[in-house]
Amino acid sequence: MLKQYYKSIDTIECGCDEAGRGCLAGSVFAAAVILPNDFKNDILNDSKQLTDKKRRELRDVIEKSAIAFAVCEVSNTEIDETNILAASIEAMNRAVKSLKTKPEFLLIDGNRFRTDLDIPYKTIVKGDATYMSIAAASILAKTYRDDAMIALHKIYPQYNWKQNKGYPTKAHRQAIKDYGISPYHRKTFNLLEEPTLF
């Protein structure tokens, strides 16, 4: 069972998570979600542990129940100009800044974060499997990013983004070899083969 809050029931806590860090194409998306302190849902979990159908059902529940939520992206060109970690952190900052309600505390999935916002935060490894607000953010980030890749699939069907969502599958790498790169591929990533580990 996921935890409802980190600090106290009286603190306006916001969960943050991103989706798409490991992809070869497309933006990285991040979501920020403030849930009511009495929010309960037995199905809510880390988005990676849920089917697409369950994620989309939960997205409706989260968006209707949340005190505030926001989803933002950082494009593949911005990723290439900095790096994927900086882009992921920037996407989370954009999402928090877009909230209609200002949070008093941020719960960040992972172990790296920085911000110019005057809001205290805590990074939590596997936070999306620990706290409801982070799990909710993971679902929004994942489903919004999937929708973006499905839309791009209609323009570039040769990469099969509808199915692989831009992740480095064998078929996706082969399509890059066969057709070259699109304007949405991340040029600073190793697009053609798995990195060699020594």
PyMOL commands that set and color helices and strands:
alter all, ss='L'
color gray80, all
select helices_A, chain A and resi 47-49+52-65+76-81+84-97+127-129+132-153+157-159+161-164+170-179
alter helices_A, ss='H'
color red, helices_A
select strands_A, chain A and resi 13-19+28-34+68-74+105-109+121-124
alter strands_A, ss='S'
color yellow, strands_A
deselect
rebuild
show_as cartoon
